[in-house]
Amino acid sequence: MTARRISPLQGPGVGASPEKAVQAEALQPMTPRGVQGGEGERVPVATPARIAPLPNLPLFHKLAGRKVVVAGGSQGAVWKSELVAAAGANVVVLAGSDIAARLYDDVAAHPASGTITVHARGWEPADLAGAALALADIADEAEALRFIAAAHEAGALVNIIDRTEHCDVTFGTIVNRAPVVVAISTEGGAPMLGQSIRARMESILPLGLSAWAKAAQSWRPLLKERVKSFQDRRRFWERFTERAWQNVDRAPTEADRDALFGGAAAAPRIGKVTLVGAGPGDPELLTLKAVRALQTADVILYDDLVGPDVLELARREARRVAVGKTGHGPSCSQRDICREIVALAKAGESVVRLKGGDPLIFGRATEEIDACRAAGVEVSIIPGISAAQGAAATLGISLTERLHARRLQLVTGHGADGKLPTDIEWAAIADPVTTTVIYMPRKTLAQFVERALAEGLDPATPAVAVASATRGDQEQVAGAVRDLPALAAGLRQGAPVTVIIGKVARERALAHADVLAFSKVSEAA
Ligand SMILES: C[S@@+](CC[C@H](N)C(=O)[O-])C[C@H]1O[C@@H](n2cnc3c(N)ncnc32)[C@H](O)[C@@H]1O
């Protein structure tokens, strides 16, 4: 195969400043990159695919101080007025009637930026003089065409609301972390999909990003003044970006600026450990903070109970280390895990310790927190939905009730030696107005129930055992507590199981057995 020859002058950035070269690369990511050929000519090593066709080109429109005309009165027109005013425009509204004009009262009184001046009358061609942008909510085709002609005559770009065929420009769905702004367009084809993309982006772009981007803007002139070499400036921005993502939950400080300007290139990276609750299984139950932590982690140490759907949300480049029994084998003791998270953080890594459910509930978090603190490693915690909450939610039951369950107790069926713990407060388990949730009950449930009945728990108390709560393969069995061990034995082997005992489970249990009958709080109160 003959290599296609390209002129040396086609290489990006030839004859341009380094910044321009980078910009040119950004604009033309598919420009073939050459290597020096045997005859001193550039020979392309690879020809990546070129950009696919675009329905529209996304551009960002400077509107500060410029005139924008809005014709018509509708919620859509009001929202667009608010939006363009937020970008600093001086908006002139021709609402068409007094009633329509009143729709603008709120936004005109307090625009985020710019101004909004509302006239109750309809629009006239003269209104469009000097406008940069002309927006209208006009249903009548002939009037819409007249509006477009007048706007074009005045040199304005046009958007007719909900009539993409008549638009020079359309509005994207916006994620605002000003000065960072993301706009999403589906070319009018799937606005709901656009909204859902926005919701996802909102969840991964922390609000704190805004403060870091503003700092970048304000530090830029100082950087230009102090750092002359393009390569050094580039390294500064690499360090800045890394620091911003690592500390995105707080605003940048003068100390950050000093560290970055003071040759922080040589300074060691400061690692940290974040204990993150992965919830009971359904990835949609993760908190926004948990998703962000996963998206910014260098390394993730995860338990057996954390499923692939949750890991799917992590940054692609993050290293993933299984530290459950099946991942590391018998050698992965709690001591190993503590040692590993500390060592990684000390090496400058941003470590996520990802635990099923909530990290602070039967998660051995204390050992890990203590290990970090003893080593002087920054440690923080992001809570998660615990198995009890996930299970109760899928069953549609409340874990507490004003009259029937004034106390909620979480107990483990698995002591340090793997047996039923010997120090359970059995009087509390027998209390008829409590809800008891047993974690890790599988091996010891029969023993637990036998002892609880002997200590006074009513054998007809409703109970439910839930396996793999919130996951696609969830199973549950319910009945009187005396029958639960036999029922639970039928749950899929190997699945995590949580047991809920108490009157709150009555509706589930009633369907299966002769359990305590009593009225709901609302009926009793
Ligand atoms: C080591 S504990 C961890 C608990 C976890 N930190 C939490 O807050 O849910 C493991 C136990 O949690 C319970 N568990 C965790 N995920 C579960 C799920 N999806 N369905 C039912 N039980 C679950 C089971 O009792 C399992 O044996």
The ligand as a MOL file (V3000), in Angstrom:
LIG
                    3D

  0  0  0     0  0            999 V3000
M  V30 BEGIN CTAB
M  V30 COUNTS 27 29 0 0 0
M  V30 BEGIN ATOM
M  V30 1 C -21.3110 -6.4810 55.1880 0
M  V30 2 S -22.9910 -6.1060 55.2200 0 CHG=1
M  V30 3 C -22.9700 -4.5720 54.4290 0
M  V30 4 C -24.1990 -3.7680 54.6600 0
M  V30 5 C -24.1790 -2.5010 53.8690 0
M  V30 6 N -23.1310 -1.6250 54.3210 0
M  V30 7 C -25.5180 -1.7740 53.8800 0
M  V30 8 O -25.6070 -0.6740 54.4310 0
M  V30 9 O -26.4790 -2.3050 53.3140 0 CHG=-1
M  V30 10 C -23.6120 -7.1920 54.0290 0
M  V30 11 C -25.0600 -7.5030 54.2540 0
M  V30 12 O -25.8640 -6.4420 53.8230 0
M  V30 13 C -27.0940 -6.9550 53.3750 0
M  V30 14 N -27.2710 -6.5870 51.9640 0
M  V30 15 C -26.4490 -5.8420 51.2280 0
M  V30 16 N -26.9680 -5.6510 49.9950 0
M  V30 17 C -28.1450 -6.2850 49.9790 0
M  V30 18 C -29.1560 -6.4520 49.0070 0
M  V30 19 N -29.0550 -5.8900 47.7940 0
M  V30 20 N -30.2490 -7.1650 49.3290 0
M  V30 21 C -30.3780 -7.7050 50.5440 0
M  V30 22 N -29.4590 -7.5810 51.4940 0
M  V30 23 C -28.3540 -6.8910 51.2300 0
M  V30 24 C -27.0340 -8.4490 53.5280 0
M  V30 25 O -27.5660 -8.7540 54.7950 0
M  V30 26 C -25.5520 -8.6860 53.4840 0
M  V30 27 O -25.2170 -9.9080 54.0770 0
M  V30 END ATOM
M  V30 BEGIN BOND
M  V30 1 1 1 2
M  V30 2 1 2 3
M  V30 3 1 2 10
M  V30 4 1 3 4
M  V30 5 1 4 5
M  V30 6 1 5 6
M  V30 7 1 5 7
M  V30 8 2 7 8
M  V30 9 1 7 9
M  V30 10 1 10 11
M  V30 11 1 11 12
M  V30 12 1 11 26
M  V30 13 1 12 13
M  V30 14 1 13 14
M  V30 15 1 13 24
M  V30 16 1 14 15
M  V30 17 1 14 23
M  V30 18 2 15 16
M  V30 19 1 16 17
M  V30 20 1 17 18
M  V30 21 2 17 23
M  V30 22 1 18 19
M  V30 23 2 18 20
M  V30 24 1 20 21
M  V30 25 2 21 22
M  V30 26 1 22 23
M  V30 27 1 24 25
M  V30 28 1 24 26
M  V30 29 1 26 27
M  V30 END BOND
M  V30 END CTAB
M  END
